[in-house]
Amino acid sequence: MPYFIKSERNQRGADEFHGANGELGVSDVGEPHELAEAFITAAEQAGIPRNYDFNGQTQEGAGYYQLTTWRGRRSSTAVGYLRPAYKRPNLRVETNALATGILFDGKRATGITYHQYGREQEVHAHGEVVLCAGAIQSPQLLQLSGIGEAQFLKGHDISVLHHLPGVGQNLQDHLQIRVIHRCTRPITTNDDMRSIFRKCNMGLKCALFRSGPLSIGINQAGAFVHTHPDVATRDIQFHFAALSADMPGAPLHDFSGFTSSVCQLRPESRGTVMIKSRDPFDAPAMQPNYLSAEIDRETVVAGLKVGRKIAASPALQSYVIDEYMPGNDTQSDDALLEFSRNTGVTIFHPSGTCKMGSDPAAVVDDRLRVNGLCSLRVVDCSIMPILVSGNTHAPAVMIAEKAADMILQDVRAH
Ligand SMILES: Cc1cc2nc3c(=O)[nH]c(=O)nc-3n(C[C@H](O)[C@H](O)[C@H](O)COP(=O)(O)OP(=O)(O)OC[C@H]3O[C@@H](n4cnc5c(N)ncnc54)[C@H](O)[C@@H]3O)c2cc1C
């Protein structure tokens, strides 16, 4: 909690759960879309309480997300942390550089190799190497460097530096299953994007006043809910967007549509990230094994039913022509599960592939040092033993804030 608070500069000011002086700007959705408000009201009508702050006293309920933005611009870690640090003499940033491996002297990490502009380069560390390539590429770099399950590495002709069977295991992600409704009124972002006038209006609003849809994220509203009263904690998250497409990133539909996506918060399915070859340019094989656990299958089906209850509530019903996807023909649990299998996609929260812990499958210890090696830490979402029940950006920053303190503490202690 202190590190979440430290990182945050919340527009609402500081309180028990929030900071006001951190590097990352956090703002409210300035001009909510009327459909977002309808979603929240409909959730209330379905018995889900309105929540003013998902990151406050309780996560449960329906409400608006806060955004990592400041005065209408994205407040990324590059903007908040990196840009101000450019002036420091002890920072050097190399761009267009692909890290290809970790250098070792015995079991001590001493630097990395990287590929840049067609050349192999090396950089040497005075202190330690901090690996933060994310939950897909941190395990890839460890495996390429001979750290992982010994037999697997030998199978790829990589000499084993350290047998660490958990590297690349324990992959967890939030699978999103999107429900799309056709809207009775031409008020969706799909409609905005079909009209030159509306597109110009959005562009001008953003350029001149840092306001309008282009200054806000896609998912303005959402909810954290229990699918059953006997479930101990909320197990489903909704993201609501006033637009629709066949896939995230695909062209918007040519009809007025909106989307509410269902994510199971604490999936029990576990996947893997394993290199396919010793070539660092070759993407690793990502096998998420979504919906392989029975509880995950039950929860997503139950979540889709909660979504239908919200959509059927009066506040949203007046905006609904019909359910475009999965559609009224998809009613049985089996059919809803089949729909989830066929259309579910990542919401981009891969985690857990270099998990922290003290069991044999753990990759890093509680100070994020790679078990069995020296001067090497992993600092990114891969260290999460269990995926957090919410979006992963703020937790990634919290992990980095805490790691920075631990690195300094360890330097001072020696
Ligand atoms: C499309 C998308 C939308 C998202 N939306 C949200 C959201 O709304 N809210 C939210 O909370 N989270 C969101 N997330 C998730 C969030 O961005 C991630 O959880 C978070 O960035 C993970 O941080 P990380 O440090 O673990 O990894 P990353 O942010 O992935 O950082 C890893 C970095 O390492 C670099 N890298 C990897 N391999 C190498 C290599 N070999 N050499 C050199 N560099 C390398 C990568 O380029 C990257 O910059 C979204 C993610 C995506 C992709």
The ligand as a Tripos MOL2 file, in Angstrom:
@<TRIPOS>MOLECULE
LIG
   53    58     1     0     0
SMALL
NO_CHARGES

@<TRIPOS>ATOM
      1 C1         -2.9900   -3.2720  -25.2270 C.3       1 LIG1
      2 C2         -2.8300   -3.2710  -23.7250 C.ar      1 LIG1
      3 C3         -3.7680   -2.6180  -22.9450 C.ar      1 LIG1
      4 C4         -3.6350   -2.6040  -21.5530 C.ar      1 LIG1
      5 N1         -4.5530   -1.9000  -20.7990 N.ar      1 LIG1
      6 C5         -4.3720   -1.8120  -19.4710 C.ar      1 LIG1
      7 C6         -5.2630   -1.0390  -18.6740 C.ar      1 LIG1
      8 O1         -6.1990   -0.4080  -19.1710 O.2       1 LIG1
      9 N2         -5.0440   -0.9900  -17.3340 N.ar      1 LIG1
     10 C7         -4.0200   -1.6670  -16.7410 C.ar      1 LIG1
     11 O2         -3.8810   -1.5880  -15.5100 O.2       1 LIG1
     12 N3         -3.1820   -2.4310  -17.4720 N.ar      1 LIG1
     13 C8         -3.3210   -2.5030  -18.8110 C.ar      1 LIG1
     14 N4         -2.4700   -3.2740  -19.5620 N.ar      1 LIG1
     15 C9         -1.4790   -4.0860  -18.8530 C.3       1 LIG1
     16 C10        -0.2240   -3.3240  -18.4400 C.3       1 LIG1
     17 O3          0.2170   -2.5070  -19.5030 O.3       1 LIG1
     18 C11         0.8370   -4.3510  -18.0630 C.3       1 LIG1
     19 O4          0.3590   -5.1710  -17.0030 O.3       1 LIG1
     20 C12         2.1290   -3.7180  -17.5990 C.3       1 LIG1
     21 O5          2.6570   -2.8350  -18.5650 O.3       1 LIG1
     22 C13         3.1350   -4.8070  -17.3130 C.3       1 LIG1
     23 O6          4.3260   -4.2330  -16.8960 O.3       1 LIG1
     24 P1          5.6630   -5.0430  -16.9770 P.3       1 LIG1
     25 O7          6.7240   -4.1210  -16.4940 O.co2     1 LIG1
     26 O8          5.4870   -6.3570  -16.3300 O.co2     1 LIG1
     27 O9          5.9050   -5.3630  -18.5270 O.3       1 LIG1
     28 P2          5.9130   -4.4060  -19.7880 P.3       1 LIG1
     29 O10         5.1650   -3.1460  -19.5410 O.co2     1 LIG1
     30 O11         5.4900   -5.2650  -20.9420 O.co2     1 LIG1
     31 O12         7.4380   -4.0050  -19.9460 O.3       1 LIG1
     32 C14         8.3960   -4.8640  -20.4990 C.3       1 LIG1
     33 C15         9.3170   -4.0310  -21.3740 C.3       1 LIG1
     34 O13        10.4470   -4.8010  -21.7470 O.3       1 LIG1
     35 C16        10.7140   -4.6020  -23.1100 C.3       1 LIG1
     36 N5         11.3930   -5.8190  -23.5620 N.ar      1 LIG1
     37 C17        10.9280   -7.0880  -23.5670 C.ar      1 LIG1
     38 N6         11.8580   -7.9350  -24.0250 N.ar      1 LIG1
     39 C18        12.9410   -7.1900  -24.3150 C.ar      1 LIG1
     40 C19        14.2270   -7.4960  -24.8440 C.ar      1 LIG1
     41 N7         14.5890   -8.7480  -25.1450 N.pl3     1 LIG1
     42 N8         15.1020   -6.4720  -25.0330 N.ar      1 LIG1
     43 C20        14.7510   -5.1940  -24.7300 C.ar      1 LIG1
     44 N9         13.5400   -4.8480  -24.2300 N.ar      1 LIG1
     45 C21        12.6490   -5.8450  -24.0270 C.ar      1 LIG1
     46 C22         9.3580   -4.4040  -23.7380 C.3       1 LIG1
     47 O14         9.4890   -3.7030  -24.9600 O.3       1 LIG1
     48 C23         8.6520   -3.5730  -22.6630 C.3       1 LIG1
     49 O15         8.9140   -2.1980  -22.8330 O.3       1 LIG1
     50 C24        -2.5590   -3.2880  -20.9510 C.ar      1 LIG1
     51 C25        -1.6150   -3.9440  -21.7430 C.ar      1 LIG1
     52 C26        -1.7310   -3.9210  -23.1190 C.ar      1 LIG1
     53 C27        -0.6850   -4.6100  -23.9580 C.3       1 LIG1
@<TRIPOS>BOND
     1     1     2 1
     2     2     3 ar
     3     2    52 ar
     4     3     4 ar
     5     4     5 ar
     6     4    50 ar
     7     5     6 ar
     8     6     7 ar
     9     6    13 1
    10     7     8 2
    11     7     9 ar
    12     9    10 ar
    13    10    11 2
    14    10    12 ar
    15    12    13 ar
    16    13    14 ar
    17    14    15 1
    18    14    50 ar
    19    15    16 1
    20    16    17 1
    21    16    18 1
    22    18    19 1
    23    18    20 1
    24    20    21 1
    25    20    22 1
    26    22    23 1
    27    23    24 1
    28    24    25 2
    29    24    26 1
    30    24    27 1
    31    27    28 1
    32    28    29 2
    33    28    30 1
    34    28    31 1
    35    31    32 1
    36    32    33 1
    37    33    34 1
    38    33    48 1
    39    34    35 1
    40    35    36 1
    41    35    46 1
    42    36    37 ar
    43    36    45 ar
    44    37    38 ar
    45    38    39 ar
    46    39    40 ar
    47    39    45 ar
    48    40    41 1
    49    40    42 ar
    50    42    43 ar
    51    43    44 ar
    52    44    45 ar
    53    46    47 1
    54    46    48 1
    55    48    49 1
    56    50    51 ar
    57    51    52 ar
    58    52    53 1
@<TRIPOS>SUBSTRUCTURE
     1 LIG1         1 GROUP 0 **** ****
